[in-house]
């Protein structure tokens, strides 16, 4: 296989231009280079941005190789950004410095009281017994552990791809380090590209934070609102019961428990899309305590009712 590297530092326009040129060579693999300094400096947002820029310049059939990506905490983010291949000696290099890899970060062996892993190395050793080995044996055992963790995470990422919940895995991994959260947010800035390759059929949508509202599933739902046929001339969008004063009632419902503010705002965006696509229909929204940030995002001509024991339908004459 012959590589056509994609360079361009942290300049997205240069990365995209380099990717377009590389793709035009019709070579086999397209490595994204010069990212090791970004990963070593925990600059995961910039890593996600340069990979996304390179992907925009490559065809969808181009295998993308991320040079030097060897820490398991980055695998899910890198794959979600569009990388297919990795190479790194990180598992051995970290072991040489008595560093113990996990999917949430790196621990110094001297700081561990317990080994939070079930790989063969960690089953056969305690933290104390691992520290007590001769330097060469300790390095080998740590390298084996680091490699086990890396392979397990690769299998976890593959499973998430199959099940269609890779971005949920990315978000869970992002909670392991503040810089990974920045990387996840940068990835979601490219939601249009992500949506194009995100599987349409998948399981239950789990939201983990306000950032979940920016995932491709939400964007796709909003896009599809333009194509829905709205029955009648008056429609109630409600978190409560049906109301006979309206021709139809459509549900506003969180997937699990109460909405965090960002998800309310995403719901308001969906309402706006539906209203704009049906200008001849009169809509009303009945809600349970939406925050002002979400209510202010609703179209001005939508009637709003806050549900409660004494709530009345919009325009109700009932006292």
KEMI-307783 format. One line per field, with one value per residue: x, z, y of N, C-alpha, C in turn; residue number from 0. Coordinates in Angstrom, 1 decimal. Atoms other than C-alpha are relative to their C-alpha. Example, Ala and Ser with C-alpha at 12.3 -4.5 7.8 and 13.67 -1.06 7.14 Angstrom:
! residues 2
nx: 0.9  -0.9;
nz: 0.0  0.0;
ny: -1.2  -1.1;
cax: 12.3  13.7;
caz: 7.8  7.1;
cay: -4.5  -1.1;
cx: 0.9  -0.8;
cz: 0.0  0.8;
cy: 1.2  1.1;
n: 0  1;
//
This chain:
! residues 319
nx: 0.8  -0.7  0.7  0.0  0.2  0.7  -0.6  0.6  0.0  1.3  0.8  1.0  0.0  -1.2  0.2  1.0  -0.7  -1.0  0.8  0.5  -1.1  -0.3  1.0  -0.2  -1.1  0.5  -0.8  0.8  0.3  -0.1  -0.4  0.1  -1.2  -0.3  1.0  -0.5  -0.2  1.4  0.4  -0.9  0.3  1.4  0.7  0.9  0.9  -0.7  -0.1  1.3  0.2  -0.9  0.5  1.2  -0.4  -0.5  1.1  0.8  -0.7  -0.1  1.2  0.5  -0.7  -1.5  -0.4  -0.7  -0.9  -0.4  -1.3  -0.4  1.1  -0.2  0.7  1.4  1.0  0.2  0.4  1.4  0.1  -0.6  0.9  1.2  -0.4  -0.2  -1.2  0.1  -1.2  -0.9  -1.3  -0.7  -0.7  0.3  0.2  -1.4  -0.7  0.5  -0.5  -1.4  0.1  0.9  1.3  1.0  1.1  1.4  0.8  0.3  -1.2  -1.2  -0.4  -1.3  0.0  -0.3  1.2  1.1  0.1  0.6  -0.1  1.4  0.1  0.1  -0.9  -0.8  -1.0  0.6  0.6  -1.2  -0.8  0.5  -0.8  -1.2  -0.8  -0.4  -1.1  -1.2  -0.7  -1.1  0.4  0.3  1.2  1.1  0.3  0.7  1.3  0.7  0.3  1.0  1.3  0.4  0.5  1.3  1.0  0.2  0.8  1.4  0.7  0.3  1.2  1.2  0.4  0.6  1.3  0.8  0.3  1.1  1.2  0.5  0.0  -1.4  -0.2  0.3  -1.3  -0.9  0.4  -0.4  -1.5  -0.4  0.1  -1.2  -1.0  0.6  -0.4  0.8  1.2  -0.2  -0.1  1.4  0.7  -0.5  0.6  1.4  0.0  0.1  1.1  0.6  -0.7  0.3  1.3  0.0  -0.4  0.6  1.0  1.4  0.7  -0.8  0.8  0.5  -0.9  -0.4  -0.8  -0.9  -0.2  0.6  -0.6  0.7  1.0  -0.7  -0.3  0.6  1.4  0.9  -0.1  0.7  1.4  0.4  0.1  1.2  1.2  0.4  0.6  1.1  1.3  0.7  1.4  0.8  -0.5  -0.5  -0.8  -0.6  -1.3  0.2  -0.5  1.1  1.0  0.7  1.0  1.0  0.1  -1.0  0.2  -1.0  -1.0  -1.3  -0.7  -1.3  -0.3  -1.5  -0.2  -0.1  0.0  0.2  -1.0  -0.9  0.3  -0.4  0.9  1.1  -0.3  0.0  1.5  0.6  -0.4  0.9  1.3  -0.1  -0.1  1.3  0.9  -0.5  0.4  1.5  0.4  1.5  0.5  -0.1  -0.6  -0.2  -0.9  0.3  -1.2  -0.2  -1.1  -1.2  -0.7  0.3  -0.8  0.7  1.2  -0.3  -0.3  1.2  0.5  0.8  1.4  0.4  0.5  -0.8  0.7  -0.7  0.9  0.1  1.3  1.0  -0.2  1.1  -0.4  -0.1  1.2  1.1  0.9  0.4  -0.6;
nz: 0.0  0.1  -0.8  0.5  -1.2  0.0  -0.9  -0.1  -1.4  -0.6  0.9  0.7  1.5  0.6  -0.1  1.0  1.3  0.1  0.2  1.3  0.9  -0.3  0.5  1.4  0.4  0.1  -0.8  -0.7  -1.3  -0.2  -1.4  -0.5  -0.8  -0.9  -1.1  -1.2  -1.0  -0.5  -1.0  -1.1  -0.7  -0.4  0.9  0.8  0.9  1.2  0.7  0.6  1.1  1.1  0.7  0.7  1.2  0.9  0.6  1.0  1.2  0.5  0.4  -1.1  0.0  -0.3  -1.3  -0.7  -1.1  -0.9  -0.4  -1.4  -1.0  -0.8  -1.3  0.2  -0.3  1.2  1.1  0.4  0.6  1.4  0.9  0.3  0.9  1.3  0.2  0.1  -0.3  -0.9  -0.3  -1.1  -1.0  -1.3  -1.1  -0.5  -0.4  -1.3  -1.0  -0.3  -1.1  -1.1  0.1  0.1  0.8  -0.2  1.0  -0.6  -0.1  -0.3  -1.5  -0.4  -0.8  -1.4  -0.6  -0.1  -1.1  0.6  1.4  0.3  1.3  -0.1  0.9  -0.7  -0.8  -1.2  -0.7  -0.6  -0.8  -0.7  0.2  -0.7  0.6  1.2  -0.3  -0.6  1.0  0.6  0.9  1.3  -0.1  -0.2  1.3  0.8  -0.5  0.3  1.4  0.3  -0.5  0.9  1.3  -0.2  0.0  1.4  0.9  -0.5  0.4  1.4  0.1  -0.5  1.0  1.1  -0.4  0.0  1.4  0.4  -0.7  0.3  -1.1  -0.2  -0.6  -1.4  -0.5  0.0  -1.1  -1.3  -0.2  -0.2  -1.4  -0.7  0.0  0.6  1.4  0.9  0.2  1.0  1.2  0.4  0.5  1.3  0.9  0.3  0.9  1.3  0.0  1.3  0.6  -0.8  0.3  1.3  -0.1  -1.2  0.3  -0.3  -0.9  -1.1  -1.2  -0.8  -0.1  -1.4  -0.1  -1.2  -0.4  0.9  1.3  0.7  0.9  1.3  0.7  1.3  -0.1  -0.2  1.2  1.0  -0.4  0.3  1.4  0.5  -0.3  1.2  0.9  -0.6  0.3  -1.2  0.2  -0.5  0.0  -1.3  -0.5  -1.3  -0.3  -1.5  -0.9  -0.7  0.6  1.1  -0.3  1.1  0.7  1.1  1.0  -0.3  -1.0  0.2  -1.3  -0.3  -1.0  -0.2  0.0  -1.4  -1.1  0.4  0.9  -0.3  0.8  1.4  0.7  0.2  1.1  1.2  0.3  0.5  1.4  0.7  0.2  1.0  1.3  0.4  0.3  1.2  1.1  0.1  -0.3  0.0  -1.2  -1.3  -1.0  -1.4  -0.7  -1.4  -0.6  -1.5  -0.5  0.9  -0.3  0.8  1.2  1.0  0.3  0.8  1.3  0.7  0.8  -0.7  0.2  -0.7  -1.3  -0.9  -1.3  -1.0  -0.6  -1.5  -0.4  0.4  1.4  0.9  1.4  0.6  0.5  -0.7  -0.7  -1.2  -1.2;
ny: -1.2  -1.3  -1.0  -1.4  -0.7  -1.3  -0.9  -1.3  -0.5  -0.2  -0.9  0.8  -0.2  0.7  1.4  0.4  -0.1  1.1  1.3  0.1  0.4  1.4  0.9  0.0  0.8  1.4  0.9  1.0  -0.4  -1.4  -0.3  -1.4  -0.1  -1.1  -0.1  0.5  -1.1  -0.3  1.0  -0.1  -1.2  0.1  -0.9  0.9  -0.8  -0.3  1.3  0.2  -1.0  0.3  1.2  -0.3  -0.8  1.0  0.9  -0.8  -0.1  1.3  0.7  0.8  1.3  -0.1  0.5  -1.0  0.5  -1.1  0.2  -0.2  0.1  1.2  0.1  0.5  -1.0  -0.8  0.8  -0.2  -1.3  0.0  0.7  -0.8  -1.1  0.6  0.8  1.5  0.7  -0.7  0.7  -0.6  0.8  -0.6  1.0  0.3  -1.2  -0.3  1.0  -0.2  -1.0  0.5  -0.6  1.0  -0.5  0.3  -0.7  -1.3  -0.8  0.6  0.0  0.5  1.2  -0.4  -0.6  0.9  0.9  1.2  0.0  0.0  0.6  1.4  0.7  1.0  -0.6  -0.6  1.1  0.7  -0.9  -1.2  -1.1  0.1  1.0  -0.5  -1.0  0.7  0.8  -0.7  -1.1  0.5  0.8  -0.9  -0.7  1.0  0.3  -1.2  0.0  1.0  -0.6  -1.1  0.5  0.6  -1.1  -0.6  0.9  0.0  -1.2  0.1  0.9  -0.8  -0.9  0.7  0.4  -1.2  -0.3  1.0  -0.3  -1.3  -0.9  -0.4  -1.3  0.2  0.4  -1.2  -1.0  0.7  -0.1  -1.4  -0.4  0.3  -1.1  -1.2  -0.2  0.9  -0.7  -1.0  0.7  0.4  -1.2  -0.3  1.0  -0.3  -1.2  0.6  0.9  0.3  1.1  1.2  0.5  0.7  1.4  0.6  0.9  -0.5  0.9  0.3  0.3  -1.1  -1.1  -0.4  -1.2  0.0  -1.4  -1.0  0.2  1.1  -0.6  -0.4  1.2  0.1  0.5  -1.2  -0.8  0.7  -0.2  -1.3  0.0  0.7  -0.7  -0.8  1.0  0.6  -0.5  -0.4  0.1  -1.1  -1.4  -0.4  1.2  -0.2  0.8  0.1  1.1  0.5  0.8  -0.6  -1.0  0.0  -1.3  0.1  1.1  1.1  -0.2  0.6  0.1  -0.5  0.9  0.3  1.5  0.5  -1.0  -1.4  -0.5  -1.1  -1.2  0.1  0.8  -0.8  -0.9  0.8  0.2  -1.2  0.0  0.9  -0.6  -1.1  0.6  0.5  -1.2  -0.7  0.9  0.1  -1.4  -0.2  0.7  -0.7  1.0  -0.4  0.8  0.2  0.5  0.0  -0.8  -0.2  -1.2  -1.1  0.1  0.9  -0.6  -1.1  0.5  0.3  -1.0  -0.9  0.3  1.2  -0.2  0.8  0.3  0.8  0.9  0.1  0.4  -1.0  -0.5  -0.1  -0.1  -1.3  -0.5  0.7  -0.9  0.6  -0.7;
cax: 0.0  1.2  0.4  -0.5  0.0  -2.3  -0.4  -1.3  -0.7  -3.7  -5.0  -8.3  -8.1  -4.6  -5.6  -8.6  -6.5  -3.8  -6.5  -8.0  -4.6  -3.8  -7.1  -6.4  -3.3  -5.5  -3.1  -4.1  -4.1  -4.4  -2.5  -3.3  0.1  1.6  -1.1  1.2  2.2  -1.6  -2.3  0.7  -0.4  -4.0  -5.2  -8.0  -10.2  -7.6  -7.0  -10.7  -10.7  -7.7  -9.1  -12.5  -10.9  -9.0  -12.1  -13.9  -11.2  -11.2  -13.7  -15.9  -14.0  -10.6  -9.1  -7.8  -4.8  -4.1  -0.4  0.7  -2.7  -1.9  -3.8  -7.0  -8.8  -8.6  -9.7  -13.5  -13.1  -10.7  -13.0  -16.0  -14.0  -13.4  -10.2  -9.9  -6.4  -3.9  -0.3  1.7  4.2  2.5  1.7  5.5  6.7  4.3  5.3  8.9  8.0  5.9  2.7  -0.5  -3.1  -6.8  -9.7  -10.0  -6.4  -3.0  -1.9  1.5  2.2  3.5  0.1  -2.0  -3.3  -5.4  -5.3  -8.7  -8.6  -9.3  -6.6  -4.3  -1.6  -3.9  -5.5  -2.0  -0.6  -1.4  -0.2  2.4  3.6  3.8  5.9  8.2  9.2  12.6  12.6  12.7  10.0  7.8  8.1  7.1  4.1  3.0  3.3  1.2  -1.5  -1.4  -1.8  -4.7  -6.5  -5.9  -7.2  -10.2  -11.0  -10.7  -13.2  -15.5  -15.4  -16.1  -19.1  -20.4  -20.1  -22.2  -24.8  -25.0  -24.1  -20.5  -21.1  -22.6  -19.3  -17.3  -19.3  -18.7  -15.0  -14.9  -15.9  -12.5  -10.6  -11.6  -9.6  -11.5  -14.7  -13.3  -12.5  -16.1  -17.5  -15.2  -16.4  -20.0  -19.2  -19.0  -22.4  -23.5  -20.7  -21.3  -25.0  -24.2  -22.6  -24.5  -26.7  -30.4  -31.6  -30.3  -31.4  -32.7  -31.3  -29.5  -28.6  -25.7  -25.4  -26.6  -24.1  -26.2  -28.7  -26.1  -25.8  -26.7  -29.9  -31.4  -30.3  -31.8  -35.1  -35.3  -34.6  -37.4  -39.9  -40.0  -41.4  -44.1  -47.8  -49.6  -53.2  -55.8  -55.4  -54.7  -52.1  -51.1  -47.5  -47.8  -46.1  -49.5  -52.8  -54.8  -57.2  -60.4  -60.0  -57.2  -57.3  -54.3  -51.9  -48.2  -46.0  -43.1  -41.3  -37.7  -36.2  -35.4  -36.4  -36.4  -34.7  -31.5  -31.7  -29.8  -32.3  -35.2  -33.6  -33.1  -36.9  -37.7  -35.6  -37.6  -40.8  -39.6  -38.7  -42.1  -43.9  -41.8  -42.6  -46.4  -47.1  -50.9  -51.2  -51.8  -49.6  -49.6  -47.0  -48.0  -45.0  -43.9  -41.7  -39.4  -36.6  -36.8  -33.9  -36.1  -39.3  -37.6  -36.5  -40.1  -41.7  -43.6  -46.9  -47.0  -49.3  -47.6  -49.2  -47.4  -49.0  -50.1  -53.1  -54.8  -53.7  -56.1  -55.9  -54.8  -57.7  -59.8  -63.0  -63.2  -62.7;
caz: 0.0  -0.9  1.4  0.4  3.6  4.4  6.1  6.9  10.6  12.4  9.4  8.2  4.7  4.1  5.4  3.1  0.1  0.9  1.2  -2.1  -3.8  -2.0  -3.0  -6.6  -6.6  -6.4  -3.9  -1.3  2.2  3.4  6.7  8.6  9.9  12.5  15.1  17.7  19.2  19.4  21.3  23.5  24.4  25.1  22.2  21.2  19.8  17.3  16.5  15.8  13.6  11.5  10.9  10.0  7.6  6.0  5.6  3.8  1.2  0.8  -0.9  1.3  0.1  1.2  4.1  6.7  8.9  12.0  12.6  16.2  17.8  20.5  23.6  24.0  25.4  21.9  19.8  19.9  19.1  16.2  14.7  15.0  13.3  10.4  11.0  10.0  10.9  13.7  14.5  17.6  20.0  22.9  24.8  25.1  25.4  28.3  30.0  29.8  32.1  34.5  33.1  33.2  30.4  30.9  28.6  31.0  30.9  32.2  35.8  37.2  38.6  41.8  42.3  42.1  45.1  43.0  39.4  37.9  35.1  34.5  31.9  32.6  33.9  36.4  37.4  38.2  40.0  42.6  42.3  44.9  43.2  39.9  41.4  43.0  39.7  38.2  35.8  32.6  33.8  35.0  31.7  29.9  32.1  31.8  28.1  28.0  30.1  27.9  24.8  26.3  27.1  23.6  21.9  24.2  23.4  19.7  20.1  22.1  19.3  16.7  18.7  19.1  15.3  14.7  17.2  15.9  19.2  18.6  19.6  22.9  23.5  22.5  25.0  27.8  27.1  26.9  30.6  31.5  30.7  30.2  27.0  25.6  26.2  24.1  21.4  21.5  21.1  18.2  16.6  16.9  15.2  12.1  12.6  9.0  7.8  10.7  9.8  6.3  7.5  10.7  10.6  10.3  12.1  15.6  19.2  21.9  22.0  25.4  26.2  28.6  28.6  26.9  24.1  23.2  21.6  18.9  17.8  14.2  15.4  16.6  13.5  11.3  13.2  12.7  9.0  8.6  10.2  6.9  5.2  7.7  6.8  9.5  9.9  10.3  10.9  14.6  16.2  19.9  20.6  24.2  27.0  28.4  27.3  24.1  23.8  21.8  20.9  18.4  15.3  16.5  19.3  18.8  21.7  23.1  25.2  26.6  26.0  29.7  32.7  32.6  29.8  30.5  29.1  25.9  25.1  25.7  23.3  20.7  21.1  20.5  17.3  16.2  16.8  14.8  11.9  11.9  12.1  9.3  7.1  7.7  7.5  7.1  10.4  13.8  16.5  20.2  22.6  26.0  28.3  31.8  32.9  29.9  30.6  29.2  26.8  25.1  25.2  23.6  20.7  19.8  16.9  18.0  16.5  18.5  21.5  24.6  27.7  30.8  32.1  35.7  37.8  36.8  33.2  30.5  26.7  24.7  23.9  26.5  27.7  30.7  34.1;
cay: 0.0  3.5  6.4  10.0  12.0  15.0  17.8  21.4  21.9  23.4  25.3  23.7  25.3  23.9  20.5  20.4  21.5  19.0  16.2  17.1  16.9  13.6  12.1  13.1  10.9  7.7  6.2  3.7  5.2  8.8  9.4  12.6  13.7  16.1  15.3  13.7  17.2  17.9  14.7  15.0  18.5  17.4  19.6  17.2  20.0  20.9  17.2  16.8  19.9  18.9  15.4  16.8  19.3  16.4  14.3  17.2  17.1  13.3  11.0  8.9  5.8  7.0  5.0  7.5  6.7  8.8  8.9  8.3  7.7  5.2  6.2  4.3  7.3  8.9  6.0  6.6  10.3  9.6  7.0  9.3  12.0  9.6  7.7  4.0  3.1  3.9  3.2  3.9  2.5  4.3  1.1  0.4  4.0  4.6  1.4  2.4  5.4  3.3  4.7  2.7  3.3  3.4  4.6  7.6  8.7  7.8  6.8  6.6  3.2  4.8  6.4  3.3  1.4  -1.0  -2.1  -1.2  -3.7  -7.4  -8.2  -11.1  -8.8  -7.1  -10.4  -11.9  -8.8  -6.2  -2.7  -3.4  -6.6  -4.9  -2.1  -4.7  -6.4  -5.7  -2.8  -4.9  -7.3  -4.4  -2.6  -5.8  -6.4  -2.7  -2.9  -6.0  -4.3  -1.2  -3.3  -5.3  -2.0  -0.7  -3.8  -3.9  -0.3  -1.0  -3.9  -1.6  1.0  -1.6  -2.8  0.8  1.3  -1.9  -0.8  2.8  4.4  5.5  9.1  8.0  6.2  9.3  11.4  8.8  8.8  12.6  12.7  11.3  14.5  18.1  18.3  15.4  17.3  20.1  17.5  16.2  19.7  20.3  17.1  18.1  21.4  19.2  17.7  18.1  15.8  13.4  13.2  12.1  8.9  8.3  5.2  6.0  2.9  2.5  1.8  4.1  7.6  8.3  11.8  12.3  16.1  19.2  18.4  15.3  17.7  18.5  14.9  13.9  12.1  15.4  17.3  14.5  14.7  18.4  18.0  15.5  17.8  19.7  16.5  15.6  16.1  18.1  17.3  20.0  23.7  23.8  21.5  21.3  20.3  19.1  17.3  16.7  15.2  15.7  18.6  18.7  22.3  21.2  19.1  17.0  16.7  16.0  14.9  16.8  14.3  13.9  10.5  10.1  12.2  16.0  17.9  19.7  23.3  22.5  19.8  22.1  24.5  21.7  20.9  24.5  24.4  21.4  23.3  26.3  24.0  22.4  25.8  27.3  24.2  24.6  28.4  27.8  25.8  27.4  25.7  25.9  24.5  23.1  22.5  21.7  24.5  25.1  27.5  31.0  30.3  27.6  29.6  32.6  30.4  29.6  31.4  34.5  33.3  30.1  30.1  28.9  27.2  26.1  23.0  22.6  21.8  25.1  25.3  26.2  25.7  28.7  31.0  29.1  30.8  28.5  30.2;
cx: 0.9  -0.8  0.1  -0.3  -0.8  0.6  -0.8  -0.1  -1.4  -0.9  -1.0  0.0  1.2  -0.2  -1.0  0.6  1.0  -0.8  -0.5  1.1  0.4  -1.0  0.1  1.1  -0.5  0.9  -0.9  -0.5  0.3  0.3  -0.2  1.2  0.1  -1.1  0.6  0.3  -1.4  -0.4  0.8  -0.3  -1.5  -0.9  -0.9  -1.0  0.6  0.2  -1.3  -0.2  0.8  -0.5  -1.3  0.3  0.6  -1.1  -0.8  0.7  0.2  -1.3  -0.4  0.6  1.4  0.3  0.9  0.8  0.4  1.3  0.1  -1.1  0.0  -0.6  -1.4  -1.1  -0.4  -0.7  -1.5  -0.1  0.6  -0.8  -1.2  0.3  0.2  1.2  -0.3  1.1  0.8  1.3  0.7  0.7  -0.3  -0.1  1.4  0.7  -0.6  0.5  1.4  0.2  -0.9  -1.4  -1.0  -1.2  -1.4  -0.8  -0.3  1.2  1.2  0.3  1.4  -0.1  0.2  -1.3  -1.2  0.0  -0.6  0.1  -1.5  -0.3  0.0  0.8  0.8  1.1  -0.5  -0.6  1.2  0.8  -0.9  0.8  1.4  0.9  0.6  1.2  1.3  0.8  1.3  -0.4  -0.4  -1.3  -1.3  -0.4  -0.7  -1.5  -0.9  -0.4  -1.1  -1.4  -0.4  -0.5  -1.4  -1.1  -0.3  -0.8  -1.4  -0.8  -0.3  -1.2  -1.3  -0.5  -0.6  -1.5  -1.0  -0.3  -1.1  -1.3  -0.5  0.1  1.5  0.1  -0.4  1.3  1.0  -0.3  0.4  1.5  0.4  -0.1  1.2  1.0  -0.6  0.4  -0.7  -1.4  0.1  0.1  -1.4  -0.8  0.4  -0.5  -1.4  -0.2  -0.1  -1.2  -0.6  0.8  -0.2  -1.4  -0.1  0.3  -0.5  -1.1  -1.4  -0.7  1.0  -0.9  -0.5  1.0  0.2  0.6  0.8  0.3  -0.7  0.6  -0.7  -1.0  0.6  0.3  -0.8  -1.5  -1.0  -0.1  -0.9  -1.5  -0.6  -0.2  -1.2  -1.3  -0.6  -0.9  -1.3  -1.3  -0.7  -1.5  -0.8  0.6  0.5  0.6  0.6  1.2  0.1  0.8  -1.1  -1.0  -0.5  -1.0  -0.9  -0.1  1.0  -0.3  0.9  0.9  1.3  0.8  1.3  0.5  1.5  0.2  0.1  0.0  -0.2  1.1  1.0  -0.3  0.3  -1.0  -1.3  0.1  0.0  -1.5  -0.6  0.4  -0.8  -1.4  0.0  0.1  -1.3  -1.0  0.4  -0.4  -1.5  -0.5  -1.6  -0.6  0.2  0.5  -0.1  0.9  -0.4  1.2  0.0  1.2  1.3  0.7  -0.2  0.9  -0.7  -1.2  0.3  0.4  -1.2  -0.4  -1.0  -1.5  -0.5  -0.5  0.7  -0.8  0.9  -0.9  0.1  -1.4  -1.1  0.1  -1.2  0.5  0.1  -1.3  -1.2  -0.9  -0.4  0.7  0.4;
cz: 0.0  0.7  -0.7  1.2  -0.2  1.2  0.0  1.4  0.5  -0.8  -0.8  -1.5  -0.6  0.1  -1.1  -1.4  -0.2  -0.2  -1.4  -1.0  0.2  -0.6  -1.5  -0.5  -0.2  0.7  1.0  1.4  0.2  1.4  0.3  0.9  0.9  1.0  1.3  1.0  0.5  1.1  1.2  0.9  0.4  -0.8  -0.9  -0.9  -1.3  -0.8  -0.7  -1.2  -1.2  -0.7  -0.8  -1.3  -1.1  -0.7  -1.0  -1.3  -0.7  -0.5  1.1  0.0  0.3  1.4  0.7  1.1  0.9  0.6  1.5  1.0  0.7  1.3  -0.1  0.3  -1.3  -1.1  -0.5  -0.7  -1.4  -1.0  -0.4  -0.9  -1.4  -0.3  0.0  0.5  1.0  0.0  1.1  0.8  1.4  1.1  0.6  0.5  1.4  1.1  0.4  1.1  1.1  -0.1  -0.5  -0.8  0.4  -1.1  0.5  0.1  0.3  1.5  0.1  0.9  1.5  0.7  0.2  1.2  -0.5  -1.5  -0.5  -1.4  0.2  -1.1  0.7  0.9  1.3  0.9  0.8  1.0  0.8  -0.4  0.6  -0.7  -1.3  0.2  0.4  -1.0  -0.4  -1.2  -1.4  0.0  0.2  -1.2  -0.9  0.4  -0.2  -1.4  -0.4  0.4  -1.0  -1.3  0.2  0.0  -1.3  -0.9  0.5  -0.4  -1.5  -0.3  0.4  -1.1  -1.2  0.3  0.0  -1.5  -0.5  0.6  -0.3  1.1  0.3  0.7  1.5  0.7  0.1  1.2  1.4  0.2  0.2  1.5  0.8  0.1  -0.6  -1.4  -0.9  -0.2  -1.1  -1.4  -0.5  -0.5  -1.4  -1.1  -0.4  -0.8  -1.5  -0.2  -1.4  -0.7  0.8  -0.4  -1.3  0.1  1.2  -0.3  0.3  1.0  1.1  1.2  0.7  0.1  1.5  -0.1  1.3  0.5  -1.0  -1.4  -0.8  -1.0  -1.3  -0.8  -1.3  0.1  0.1  -1.3  -1.1  0.2  -0.4  -1.6  -0.6  0.3  -1.2  -0.9  0.6  -0.4  1.3  -0.2  0.6  -0.1  1.3  0.7  1.4  0.1  1.5  0.7  0.9  -0.8  -1.3  0.4  -1.2  -0.8  -1.3  -0.9  0.3  1.1  -0.3  1.3  0.0  1.2  0.1  -0.1  1.4  1.0  -0.6  -1.0  0.7  -0.9  -1.4  -0.8  -0.2  -1.2  -1.4  -0.4  -0.6  -1.5  -0.9  -0.3  -1.1  -1.4  -0.5  -0.3  -1.3  -1.3  -0.3  0.3  0.2  1.2  1.2  1.1  1.4  0.7  1.5  0.7  1.5  0.4  -0.8  0.5  -1.0  -1.3  -1.1  -0.5  -1.0  -1.4  -0.8  -1.0  0.7  -0.2  0.5  1.4  1.0  1.3  0.9  0.7  1.5  0.4  -0.4  -1.4  -0.8  -1.4  -0.5  -0.5  0.7  0.6  1.4  1.2  1.0;
cy: 1.2  1.1  1.4  0.8  1.3  0.8  1.3  0.6  0.2  0.9  -0.8  0.1  -0.7  -1.5  -0.5  0.0  -1.1  -1.4  -0.1  -0.4  -1.4  -0.9  -0.1  -0.9  -1.5  -1.0  -0.8  0.5  1.5  0.4  1.5  0.2  1.2  0.2  -0.5  1.2  0.5  -0.9  0.1  1.3  0.1  1.0  -0.8  0.8  0.2  -1.3  -0.3  0.9  -0.3  -1.3  0.3  0.8  -1.0  -0.8  0.8  0.1  -1.4  -0.6  -0.9  -1.4  0.0  -0.5  1.1  -0.6  1.2  -0.4  0.2  0.0  -1.3  0.0  -0.4  1.0  0.8  -0.8  0.3  1.4  0.0  -0.7  0.8  1.1  -0.5  -0.8  -1.5  -0.8  0.8  -0.7  0.8  -1.0  0.5  -1.0  -0.3  1.2  0.4  -0.9  0.3  1.1  -0.4  0.7  -1.0  0.6  -0.5  0.8  1.4  0.8  -0.9  0.1  -0.4  -1.2  0.3  0.5  -1.0  -0.9  -1.3  0.1  -0.1  -0.7  -1.5  -0.8  -1.0  0.5  0.4  -1.1  -0.7  0.9  0.9  1.2  -0.1  -1.1  0.4  1.0  -0.7  -0.8  0.8  0.8  -0.6  -0.8  0.9  0.7  -0.9  -0.2  1.3  0.1  -0.9  0.5  1.1  -0.5  -0.7  1.1  0.6  -0.9  -0.1  1.2  -0.1  -0.9  0.7  1.0  -0.7  -0.4  1.2  0.4  -0.9  0.4  1.4  1.0  0.5  1.4  0.0  -0.5  1.1  0.9  -0.6  0.1  1.4  0.4  -0.3  1.1  1.2  0.3  -0.9  0.6  1.1  -0.7  -0.5  1.1  0.4  -0.9  0.3  1.3  -0.4  -0.9  -0.3  -1.1  -1.3  -0.6  -0.8  -1.5  -0.7  -0.9  0.5  -0.9  -0.3  -0.2  1.3  1.1  0.3  1.3  0.0  1.4  0.8  -0.2  -1.1  0.6  0.4  -1.2  -0.1  -0.5  1.1  0.8  -0.7  0.1  1.3  0.2  -0.7  0.7  0.7  -0.9  -0.6  0.8  0.4  0.0  1.2  1.4  0.5  -1.2  0.4  -0.9  0.0  -1.1  -0.6  -0.8  0.7  1.1  0.2  1.3  0.0  -1.2  -1.2  0.5  -0.8  0.1  0.7  -0.7  -0.2  -1.5  -0.6  1.2  1.4  0.4  0.9  1.2  -0.1  -0.9  0.6  0.9  -0.7  -0.3  1.2  0.2  -0.9  0.6  1.1  -0.6  -0.5  1.2  0.6  -0.9  0.0  1.4  0.2  -0.7  0.8  -1.0  0.6  -1.0  0.0  -0.7  0.0  0.7  0.1  1.2  1.2  0.0  -0.8  0.8  1.2  -0.4  -0.4  1.1  0.9  -0.3  -1.3  0.3  -0.9  -0.2  -0.8  -0.9  0.0  -0.3  1.0  0.4  -0.1  0.0  1.4  0.5  -0.6  1.1  -0.6  0.7  -1.0;
n: 0  1  2  3  4  5  6  7  8  9  10  11  12  13  14  15  16  17  18  19  20  21  22  23  24  25  26  27  28  29  30  31  32  33  34  35  36  37  38  39  40  41  42  43  44  45  46  47  48  49  50  51  52  53  54  55  56  57  58  59  60  61  62  63  64  65  66  67  68  69  70  71  72  73  74  75  76  77  78  79  80  81  82  83  84  85  86  87  88  89  90  91  92  93  94  95  96  97  98  99  100  101  102  103  104  105  106  107  108  109  110  111  112  113  114  115  116  117  118  119  120  121  122  123  124  125  126  127  128  129  130  131  132  133  134  135  136  137  138  139  140  141  142  143  144  145  146  147  148  149  150  151  152  153  154  155  156  157  158  159  160  161  162  163  164  165  166  167  168  169  170  171  172  173  174  175  176  177  178  179  180  181  182  183  184  185  186  187  188  189  190  191  192  193  194  195  196  197  198  199  200  201  202  203  204  205  206  207  208  209  210  211  212  213  214  215  216  217  218  219  220  221  222  223  224  225  226  227  228  229  230  231  232  233  234  235  236  237  238  239  240  241  242  243  244  245  246  247  248  249  250  251  252  253  254  255  256  257  258  259  260  261  262  263  264  265  266  267  268  269  270  271  272  273  274  275  276  277  278  279  280  281  282  283  284  285  286  287  288  289  290  291  292  293  294  295  296  297  298  299  300  301  302  303  304  305  306  307  308  309  310  311  312  313  314  315  316  317  318;
//
